[in-house]
Amino acid sequence: MTSNNNTRQRVVIKVGTSILTSSSPRLDPAAISRLVSQIAFLQKKGHELILVSSGACAAGKEKTGKVTGFAGIAERQIYASVGQNRLMNVYEESFNEHGITIAQALLTKHDLSNRSGYLNARNTFLALLDLGIVCIVNENDVVAIDEVREEKFGENDKLAAMVANLVDADLLLILSDVNGLYNQDPQKYPETAELLPVVKKIDSKICKMATGSFNKASTGGMIAKLEAARVATESGATVIIASGKEPDVITRILAGEEIGTKFLPSAIHKESRQRWLLSGLCIRGSLVIDDGAKQALLRHKRSLLPAGIVNVRGKFKRGDAVDLYDTEENRFGSGLTNYNSNELDTIKGLHSSKITETLGYDYGTEVIHRNNLVIL
């Protein structure tokens, strides 16, 4: 997707705090100006761009004069509240130099976890793109807290993946102060460590490469970046993790230059409802499926019946979204369940004809109908 200089693309760019501050305690307007200049250049080439930006807390610390020291949840929320205005002002000044209007979107996971909220956000983003407005996205840290896991994305890498999922992006570009994914720690093994130029599939072998200390350069570290890449590639997007400190890195990548690590999409672009299910935003539990049922879903495009369920995990209601795993713990799909977790725990492994006899009622023979199922 990134090799054709004439191909117009929809791109989500995530930029980490270390890039916006040049690894200092303060925002670096010159670094932000260089970033904006690249976005402006690409927009004039016809590309559609959304920017997921960190830096609000750093800007808030700078503005309050507390640029060092650990920040707890309450302090981070204060810094984010103060810093968002400062961060947007710097962006506004830079984009004004190129005659580009910007918008701001502050999101929490809760905003996108229900179908209507997901569609409303999608419609807004697409309308902004149609108008040539660059939207700058950040997590709403003022109301999203770590303790409430379903309310918080956790870091902007995952948020960027969700935005890429939301708008059906062609490319997710994650920029931080790491060059990409290495096969081993380059600080410990400088002679043998190699940067992986291409990853075809994010499997357990690839994930093990992300556990070294050399990958902990951002809030989420490389593990979070791989999780973000997994979400985006499952939606049909290409993902590139690269160093934002590389000169003109965005324009060079869009021109086809191979920089960083490229993660290839694991599927063709899926329709909006399928992407919502695969995003993980709405997942409330999971089902472990035996091999026979898995093959029926994958090869024969059947619905999921209770006989194929081995285990039920989590507490969820009828109509909630659940992930599907095989007995080797490989996630292979998601769907909307016709039964709640207690009901499924009771009827798992049973023939569909036994549902009414066991529960005293039924909502149909299928646990997940094929129309409400998406396979990776």
Protein Blocks (a to p, Z undefined) as FASTA:
>chain_A
ZZpmkbccdddddddfklmnoopabdcfklmmmmmmmmmmmmmnopacddddehklmmmm
mmnopagccddfklmmmmmmmmmmmmmmmmmmmmmmnopacddddddfklmmpmklmmmm
mmmmmmmmmnopacdddddfklmcfklmmlpgoiaklmmmmmmmmnopabdcdddfbfbj
cfbdfklmmmloccdfbdfbdcfklmmmmmpmklmmbfnommlmmmmmmmmmmnopacdd
ddfkbghklmmmmnopaghjddddfbdcddfklmmmmnommpgbdcdddfklmmmmmmno
pacdfklpmbdgdjddehiacddddfkopafbdcddfbdfklmmmmgoiafklmmmmnop
aebjbfbdfklcccZZ
